């Protein structure tokens, strides 16, 4: 019979393994995008939706946005993909929350009510529609 782990059973180093590993993965991805500029063609694949239809998806410009963030150019990042900048900031806030909770041995699950998931989906859809309309051209990557 397995004995359930308590908060004291796992040391803080082991509890921080997942958030530190996630940060290492994100850091490696940002380092790659910082070193291999997506503004020069041929390094990364073209977005399939854009390639087939010419329509910008919510992620279009995300690599250029990440490159700009890694280079410290927030204005350029916001132009390339403002939704991605918001996502990067949300991940940073969640990561701090994750580390603080993991250090204390507390659960880190974030449960959003369905209305928030719907709001996120509607915001992404609105962002996609507006950036593809003539008056939303300033949001196009």
C-alpha positions in Angstrom: 0.0 0.0 0.0 1.4 3.4 -1.0 1.8 6.0 1.6 0.6 9.4 0.3 3.3 12.1 0.2 2.9 14.9 2.6 4.3 18.4 2.3 7.3 17.5 4.4 8.1 14.2 2.4 9.5 16.1 -0.6 12.3 18.6 -0.2 12.1 22.1 -1.7 14.8 21.2 -4.3 12.6 18.5 -5.7 9.5 20.6 -5.6 11.2 23.3 -7.6 12.3 20.9 -10.3 9.3 21.3 -12.5 9.1 25.1 -12.5 12.9 25.4 -13.0 12.7 22.9 -15.8 9.9 24.8 -17.4 11.9 28.0 -17.1 15.0 26.3 -18.6 12.9 25.1 -21.6 11.4 28.6 -22.2 14.8 30.2 -21.7 16.3 27.8 -24.3 13.5 28.6 -26.8 13.9 32.3 -26.3 17.7 32.0 -26.7 17.3 30.1 -30.0 14.9 32.7 -31.3 17.2 35.5 -30.1 20.1 33.9 -31.9 18.3 32.8 -35.1 16.4 35.9 -36.3 13.0 35.0 -37.7 12.9 38.2 -39.7 15.3 36.6 -42.1 13.5 34.0 -44.3 14.4 30.4 -44.4 15.1 29.7 -40.8 11.5 28.8 -39.6 8.5 27.4 -41.4 5.7 29.6 -42.6 2.4 29.5 -40.7 0.2 27.0 -42.5 -2.9 29.1 -42.3 -1.1 32.1 -43.6 0.7 30.1 -46.3 -2.5 28.6 -47.6 -5.0 31.5 -47.1 -3.0 34.7 -46.5 -4.9 35.1 -43.2 -3.0 35.9 -40.0 -3.7 33.5 -37.2 -3.5 34.6 -33.5 0.1 33.2 -33.4 1.4 34.8 -36.6 4.3 37.0 -35.8 4.9 35.2 -32.5 8.5 34.2 -33.4 9.3 37.8 -34.4 7.6 39.0 -31.2 9.7 36.6 -29.1 12.8 37.7 -30.9 11.9 41.3 -30.1 11.2 40.5 -26.5 14.6 38.7 -26.2 16.3 41.7 -27.8 14.6 44.1 -25.4 12.4 45.8 -28.1 9.0 45.9 -26.4 7.4 48.2 -29.0 8.4 46.0 -31.9 7.2 42.9 -29.9 3.8 44.6 -29.4 3.6 45.4 -33.1 4.5 41.9 -34.2 2.0 40.1 -31.9 0.4 41.9 -29.0 -1.4 38.8 -27.9 1.8 36.9 -27.6 3.3 39.6 -25.4 0.2 39.3 -23.1 0.8 35.5 -23.1 4.4 35.9 -22.2 3.5 38.2 -19.3 0.8 35.9 -18.1 3.3 33.0 -18.2 5.8 35.1 -16.1 3.1 35.8 -13.5 2.0 32.2 -13.4 5.7 31.0 -13.1 6.3 33.2 -10.1 3.0 31.9 -8.5 4.1 28.4 -9.3 7.6 28.8 -7.7 6.1 30.4 -4.6 3.6 27.7 -4.1 6.1 24.9 -4.9 8.5 26.2 -2.4 5.9 25.9 0.3 4.8 22.5 -0.9 1.3 23.7 -1.9 -0.7 22.7 -5.0 -0.1 24.9 -8.0 -3.2 24.2 -10.1 -4.9 27.2 -11.4 -8.5 26.6 -12.0 -10.3 29.2 -14.2 -14.0 29.3 -14.4 -15.4 28.5 -17.8 -16.4 32.1 -18.4 -12.6 33.1 -18.3 -11.7 30.4 -20.8 -14.5 31.7 -23.0 -13.2 35.3 -22.6 -9.7 34.2 -23.6 -11.1 32.5 -26.7 -13.3 35.5 -27.6 -10.3 37.8 -27.2 -8.1 35.6 -29.4 -10.8 35.4 -32.0 -11.4 39.2 -31.9 -7.6 39.7 -32.2 -7.5 37.4 -35.2 -10.4 39.1 -37.0 -9.3 42.7 -36.3 -5.7 42.1 -37.4 -7.0 40.7 -40.8 -9.3 43.7 -41.5 -8.0 46.8 -43.3 -8.4 49.1 -40.2 -6.5 46.5 -38.1 -3.5 46.5 -40.4 -1.4 48.0 -37.6 -1.8 44.7 -35.7 -0.5 42.6 -38.6 3.0 41.2 -38.2 
